[in-house]
Amino acid sequence: MPHILIVGANGQLGQALAARFASSAKLTCWTRPRYDIADPSIATAVAAARPDVLINAAAWTDVDGAEDAPNFAFAVNALGPKYLAEACAQCGAALVQISTNEVFAGVEGRFYHEYEQTAPGSVYARSKAAGEHAAASVLDRLYIVRVAWLYGAGGSNFPAKISAAADRHGALRVVSDEYGNPTCASDVAAAIAQLVETQRFGVYHFVNEGFASRYDWAVELMRLTERESLPVTPICAHDWPRKTAPPPHAVLVNQAGAALGITLPHWRDALRKHVRTEYKRYIGS
């Protein structure tokens, strides 16, 4: 069995990865605070563990908070991958570095393939792009896996927050001019499991098929949770002020993975399956 080391194993993707590899690999799961990828000593710990594959699911994900704490965001999202890549180079492991659709500018009408030029805007996006470059600068055995609008079981994510807001307010106002790929963590985990068996290193976009606006996503969630009558009002992004302006159309295309036979279900099908497992939690939000 291969030795899989998951860093950031307590996040929604980390938990999905642990579940996926539980029966098919020797599995090691690391979490903070004991294992902090922003600490250079993480490289020594990884080299000592000698995994065959290290999956970095740890990240600073507070997009707006990164604007106020850029040094911390870059420490985790840029220096962290560098330390992990250096350790992998030392012990001969492969690294799966999880990245984001926000490394692209998100120009209206564009659909982004794996090898297009990145143009990150926010501090968070720049830190994630820096992490991609840092890992690639020291390691050949590297998979960069970009995901978008990720959600998973038990996580604090868009479906959970929208369900809670629906119960709290009895109505929703949701941005209708920001588009992406709603993507289920369990589908990403399954795709990564397929990918590491190929040893075809490179950049991949693992997102559920199709794309949607935040409004589309919320409306579908209300339908699946039998709340179709609840009013959902579309609004513009500028009506929902934030410290950062997310890329308005950072829709990813899975071309490289599909060429290897790795595809993910349509986002509506994935959300339907997810809601079946989380139904009681969402209804009781």
N, C-alpha and C positions, 0 to 999 in steps of 0.2 A: 504493500500500500504506500502511496506517496505521503510524505509528511507535509501537511498544509498548515501554515501559521496565519491566523487571522488577527490583524491588529485593528482595534476598534470594534471588538466583537459584541459589544453591548448596544450598538446602534441598530436601526431597523435593517440595514443591509447586512451588517455583521451577523445579526441573529439569523437572517435568511440564509446566509452563507454557511453558518455553523450547522443549521438543520440540513442543508443540501449535502454537505460533506461528511456528516456524522457517521454514516455507514460505509463510506467508500474510501476513507483516508484515515491516516493517523492524524488526529486533529489537535491543534494547540490554539487556544483562544486567549488573547491578551486584551486587557482593558486598562484605562486610567483609574486611579493615579499611579498604580505600580509601574505601568509601562506607558510612558509619555513620549510620543514621537518627536516632540519639540526639544527633548533632552538628547544631546549628542551621544550619551551613554547607551541609547537604544541600539546603536550599531553593534556594540560589543555583545549585548544580550542576544540580538538576532544571529550574529555569527556563531555564538555558542550554541544556540538552539539548532542550527544547521537544517532549516526546512528545505524541502524541494521547491515549494512555491510559497511565497509570502503575499498575502492579499491585504493591501492597505485600505481598510474601510474607515480609518480614523480621519477626521477633518474638523476644521472650524467651519461650521455651517450657518452661523448667525450672520446673514448677509448684511443687514443693516448695522449690527453691532461692530462689524469689521471696520466700518468707517471711523469709529471712535477708537479702535484698538488695532491699527494696521500692523504694528510690530508683532502682536500676538498672532494675528491671522497669518502673517508671512512665516512666523516661527513654526506653526503647525502645518500649514498648507504648502509651503515651499521648502523650508529647511528640513522638515520631517521626511518628506519623500527622498531628499538628498541623502540623509543619514541611512534610511532603509535601503536605498539603491547601493550605497557604498558597502553596506553589510552583505547584501546579496552578491555583489561582485566578489567579495572576499570569500564567501562560502559556496559559491556556485549555484545559488538559488535563482529562480525566476521571480519577478515582481509584477503583481497586478496593481497598478496605480489607478484608483478611482478618481475621475474628473467630472466635469460638468458641462452642460450646454451653454452655460453663461460665459465660457471663454470666447464665444462668438458675439459679434455686435448685435445680431438679431434684426437685420434689415428686413423691412416689410416685404413679404413675398419670396424671401430666400429660404431655401432648404439646404442644410449644411451637411456635406459629406466629410469623411474622416480627414482628408488631407488638405482641406481648405485652410486658408490663412486665418489664424485667430486674431481677434481684436477685442480683448476684454476691457470692460469699462469700469466697473466698481472695484474697490479694494479687494473684496472677496474674489471676484473673477480674475483679477490680476494675480492674486496669490495662488489660485488654482492653476493658472497657466504657467506661472513660475515653477510650480511643483512638477508639471509635465516636463518642462525643459531641464530642471535640475536632475530628475531621475534619468532622463535620456542622455544627459551629458556624461554619466558615469557607468551606465549599464546597457548592454546589448540585449540581454534576456528580459525584455520589458514588454508588458502589455499595458497600454493606456486605454482604459475603458471609460468613456464618457456616458453619463446617464443624465436624465432630465426629470424634474417634477416627481421625485421618488416618494413612494409611500409603501408602508408595510404593516404587518400585524403589530398591534399594540403601540405604534409610533405616534409621536406628535407631528402630524402631517396635515396636508390640506383636507382630505376627507374627514379626518377626526375633528379638525377645527371648524369646518363648515357644518358638520352635524351638530356640534355643540352650539354654534351660532344660530342655527335653525331652531333648536329647542329653546334657546334663551330669548330670541327676539320674535319668533314666529314669522319671520320674513328675512330675506337676504338681499344684499346689494353686492354684486360680484363683477369684477373687471372683465370686460368682453373684448378688449383690444390687445391683450397679451396672449401669445400662443406658444405652445410647447407640446411635449409628448408625455402625458401622464403615464408613469411607469411603475409597475409593481416590483418590489424588491425581490420577491421569490422568483420572478421570471428572469431578472438580472442574474441572480445566483445560479440558476440553471444554465444560463448562457455562458457564464464564466466557467462553470464546471466543464462544459463542452470545449471551451476555448483552450483551457490549460492542457487538455489532452492532445491538442494539435501541435503545440510548440511553434505556432506561426505567430511570431512576435510582431507587434505593431500597434496601430491606433484603431480602436473599434468604437462604434456607437451602438450601445445596447439599450434600446428603448422599445416600448411597446409600439406596435404598428399604428399608423394614423397620427393625427394631431388634433388639438382642441384648444379653445380658449378656456380661461379660468371659468367663465360663465357656462360654457358647454359642459365642462366637467362637473360643476355644481348641479346643474339641471339633471344630468344623468344620475348623479348620486341621489338626488331627491326622488327620482323615479324608482330607483332600485330599493330605496328604503321606504317606499309607499307613502311619500309625502309630495306627490305631484301637485296638490292643491296649494302648497305653500308658495307664496309670491317670491319670485327670484327676479330682481331688477338688474338689467345690464347697465354698467357704468363704465366710464373711461378711466384709464390708469391715473390721469391727473386729478380725478375726483377721489382718489385713495392715496393721499400723500405719504411718501416714505422718504427715508434718508437717501436711498438709492433708487435709481430708475432701472428696473430689470430690462433685459433685452426684449423688445416687443414681439419678435418673431424668430426666436432661436430654436427652430424646429430641426431636429437631427434626422439624418437618413442612415439606416443600417445597410451599408453597401458591402463593407469588408467582411463583416460577420456572415451576411447572407451568402457571399461567395463561397464560404466554407460550409454552408448548410446550417448556419446558426441563425434562427429567426425567433422572434418573440410574438406572442399573440397580439391581436388588436387591442387597443386600450380599453374599449368598451367591454370586451370579453374578459379581460384581466380584472377590470373593476367589478364586474358581476361576480366573478369567482371570489374576489377579496371580500365583497360585501356579505356573501354567504357565510364566511367565517367570522366576520366582525359585526354581524347584524345586531346582536343584542347590545353590544357596546355603543354602536352608533345611535340606535333608537333610544338608549338610556343616557345619551350624552347630557 
